[in-house]
Amino acid sequence: MSIDLTRFHESFFTESLEGMDASEAGLLALESAKPTPERLNAIFRGIHSLKGAAASLGFNAIADFTHHVENVLDLLRHGRLLVERNTLDVLLHCVDYARQLLLAEREGKPTDTKRAEQLIESLHQIISTTGNNEKDDHQKSLPVTPVNTTTAASTLSLYRIGFEPSPGFFENGNDPLRLMRVLSELGRMYAKVDLSRLPMNEEINPEYCYLAWQIELTSVKKRDEIEEVFSWVADDCILTIETDRSSALPQVAITPPIEPHEEKRLHTDDRRVSPRRAKDSDQIDDTRTDRLHVSRDKVDGLINLVGELVITKTMLKQAISQLDPASAKRLETSLLQLERNTRDLQDGVMAIRMLPVSHAFGRFARLVRDVSHRLGKQVQLHITGEQSELDKSVIEKLVDPLTHLVRNALDHGVELPEVRRNAGKAETATLKLHAQHKGGNIEITVSDDGRGIDRALVEAKARSIGLIGDETTITQEQACELIFEPGFSTAAAVNDLSGRGVGLDVVRKNISALNGRVKIDSTPGRGTSFVIHLPLTLAIIDGMMVTVGVDTYIVPMTFIVECMQTDSRKLKNLAGRGMLVDFRGEYLPLLKLAELTDTENSAPFENGLLLVLETEGNRIALLVDTLVGQEQVVIKSIESNYRKVPYLAGATILGEGRVVLILDVAALISAARA
């Protein structure tokens, strides 16, 4: 009976990709901080763990490639190789390729073997700089040279290894045969199997490991290198290693078969070998996390069930109105308890999908490094607020817009060192990524201290492509809006970063698809800030139900400032601006929801209500007929099921099964202030 290893693939890919991210972060940190044994060991462990896991699951291409990377990292952590720019460049490219191998194996796609050969050759060149002796010692891919006992007898050791896997050894995807093969590459090995744990009169479980081994290994390798072979299975076995170093050991002698150990194992060597000793721990770069990896389908299914529970709660609430007062009172008490429990359950379920923004920010350290070096610019990245949490689905869709904004800042915003020096600035520019919660939303800022948006350049470009007339002049604020136009680019030449006019318009479109907004604040010569406002989650919101005529709509509570009675004396008709409403000395644009939705039989102004709505510091007054009450609603996409509808952010289903539309407040405010 064979073991189905495919059931371990999902967790392997997830943990390995996280490990590559951690190793990449560790390598980037070596450029700006002094190398420490803890950090070097953490990077090494990430690659070593990937190699061991890949080998145990049969992903030989990954195991073979990371084996070469591991050799260079081993030299680094033992101080036999200096941490230099060229070495870090090669290792970062190797991490990229290892990540590509993982993705290719997960998706069943072919890999670029020529790229692997090029990187392995680069790794061999790095190893060659440490000297021929160290090259022979660490470059395991080359044929092993027979040991000359006359010159190296003093370093030849005999290791007696007791290897006793746990009964569940196979369940974790481990393979003793692969471990034996690795050991055999380290020297001359003889092994004998121990059958003492094999059941005689009981049925054998084919998924249990009943065997153990006694191994003798003659090798010039150090003890810690022998221990590293078993590091991946350290928690799934009992391992003992006894060392007998003797100059009299013959070069080709093979010891007689080892009898099963009857004597008690030495206390000094009876221990589990752990690759993560306390002195090697690095909390920042450790590839293991305390997160539980759960299938996205399972989480989505759980969230959908919570959404159905919210709808059921609404149905019960409406059913109360049809009962007699005594029964309604008892049911209402129970319903209040259900509502509290539902909200607690909802908060808990939604928290499962919430992840720190660092999952999006973390990848930009590498991007800034590579792009700035390619452009010949000096840029320092500052990240703050990365622990602010956001829905996982929002983070995934946010990565592409953020990537474009960062690349745009590096290409268009940040100047060359000599230009900055002539302008009286520091030669090293600063690029900032910041995240913070604001009410029920999150605000993400991408800012730089570069040249800012050149109004004259934007105006000339807009005039040349027909966006504005020949005699039209624009303000700085209008210039910031024009760069979001499709096809607009001020780049002098097309390169792999920009110049094709495809970018910021897509950024705004993608942000809008997340029910978010993006605005620009730019000062020529001082820099530019892109500010993105996003909802924390796309699943469930608190909304105010309003009516216009016979129609009902939902207004998200986070945008409502106040509700007030209408007063015709506070109306003011401003030429070119439409109707305004006096709100405590501030005149707000008046928007009539009935006119936007072509609703008939709506209440006149005198009998309606005004909702004061605000976003990004802009306010409007929205005229509706009545307020029904506050409801917690589950958002359903209109665009994915029908098409994009102006002024609508989505829809929801009420308790009686009626579909109600959710208003897009940002779109309403933009229309009122246009």
C-alpha positions, 0 to 999 in steps of 0.5 A: 500500500503506497502513501499518497504524498499529494496530500502534503503538497498544499502545505509544502508549497505554502510554507516553502513560498513563505520560507523563500520570502523570509530568506529574501528578506534576510538577504536584503537585510545583509546589505544594510546591517552587519551579518550576524550568525543568527541571521545567516543561520536563519537564511540557511535554514530556509533553503535547507528546509526547502531542500529537505522537504522537496526531496522527501516529496519527490520534487527533485529539481527543487532539491537539486537546485537548492543543494547548490545554493545551500553550499554557498550559504554554508560558506557564508555562515561559517565565515569562509566567504564574505558577504559581498554585493555580487554574492547577494545578487546571485543568491537573490536571483537563486531565491527568485528561481527557487520560487519559480520552481515552486510555482511551476511544480504547483501549477504543473508547468515546465521550468527554465533549465538553462536559467538553473545552469546559469545560476549554478555556474555563478554559484560555482564561481563564488565557491571557487573564490574561497580556494580549491580546498574549500571548493572540493569540500563544499561543492558536493555536485563534483565527484568526491575525491578519494581520501588520502590517508597519509595526508588527511588521516588526522581528519578522518572520522568514524561515525556510529549512527543509530537512526530510529524513525517514529511510527508515523515517520511516513505520514509526514512525507519522510523517506529513509532511503533519501537520507541514506543516499545523502549520507552515502555521498558524505563518505563510505557507509555501511548500514544494517536494518533493525527488525526488532520493532516489526510486529510478529503476530499482529497485522502490519500497518503499511503506513507505519515505520517499524524499522530502525537502522545502525549505520557506520559512516567513515567521512572527513565531514564534521559532526554538524554536517552529519547532523544536518542530514537529519535536521528535517526529520529531527522531530520524527526520529530518535537519533544517536551519533557516536564519533570515533576519530582515529588516524589508524582508520584505513581508507577503504576498509568496511567494518563488519556488520553491526549487531543490534545494540544491546548496551544502553546508549551513551547519555551524552549522545542520546538526544534529538538533533534539532536544526533550530538551537536557541543560539541560532533562533531568529524570530524575524527571519524564521521560516516557521510561523504560528499561522494555521494554513487553511484552504481558501475555499473552506474560509470562503464557505465559512464566510458565506455561512455567516452571511446566511446567518445574518440574513436569517437573523434579519428574517427573524427580526421581521417575523416578530412584527407579526406576533402578538405582544407577549410572544413578540417580547419573549422572541425579541429577548432571544433574538437580541441574544442571537444578534450578539452571538451572530456579531461575535461569530462574524467578527471571529470569522472575519478575523480569519481573513485579516492579515497584516499589510506587511504581506503586501509591503514585504515584497517591495524592499526587493523591488526598490533595491533592484529598480533603483540600482538599474536606474542608477538612483539611491533610494531608501525605503521606509515602511510604517504601519505594516501591522495594520490588518486588511482582508486577505482578498483585498491585499491580493488585489492591492499588490498590483496597484501598489507595485505600479505606484512604487515603480512609478515613484522610482522612475518618474518621481525620484531624481538621479543623485547628481540632480538631487545634489544640485537641488540641495537635497540628499543624494539618497531619496526616501520612498515611504509606504505607510498604512493606518486604520481610519474608522472602518477603512484603511489608508495606505500612502505611497510617497516620495521626496522627489521632483513632484508632478510638473504641472507645465509638463502635464499640461503640454502633454495633455494638449498634445494628445487632445485632452485639453484645448490649445488655450486651456491652462490647468491647476496643480490639482487638475494636473494630478487628475489628468495623469489618471487618464488612459494612455497618459504618460510624460515619459520621454521614452518607452522602457520596461518600467513606464512610457506606454501610457498604461498604468495609473488609469489601471491603478484607479480602476483596480482601486475602484473595484475594491470600493476604494478611492485614490487621490494625489497630493504633489508639490513640485520639487518636494515630492508626491503622495498617493493616498489610497482609501479602502474598506477593511473587508468586502464581505459584510458592512453596517448600513442605513436603509433608506427609501426613495419612492417605492425603492429601498437602498443601503447607505454604508454607515461609515460615510454618514456624518449626520441626518437632518430635517429639510428646511427650504430656507437653507437652500441656495441656488448657485449658478453653475453649481446647482443647489446648495444646502447650509450645514452649520455655515458650510454650503454642501452640494445637494444631490437628490437620489430620486433624480439619479435613479429616475424614481417616480412618486418620491417625496417633495423636498419639504417632506424628505430627509437629508443625509450628510455624507463624507469621504476624503474630506468632501461632503454632500447632502443626499435627499431621501424620503425616509430612514428605515433603520440600521442593518448589517448586510452581506455585500454581493457583487453586481459587476460580476453577476450583471455589469457595472452600474453607476452610483452602486457599490453592490447589492444585498438580500433582505430577510424576506428575500428582496434584493436591495442595492448598496450606494457607492458614496464615493461616486455620489460625492464625485458626481455632486462636486463635478 
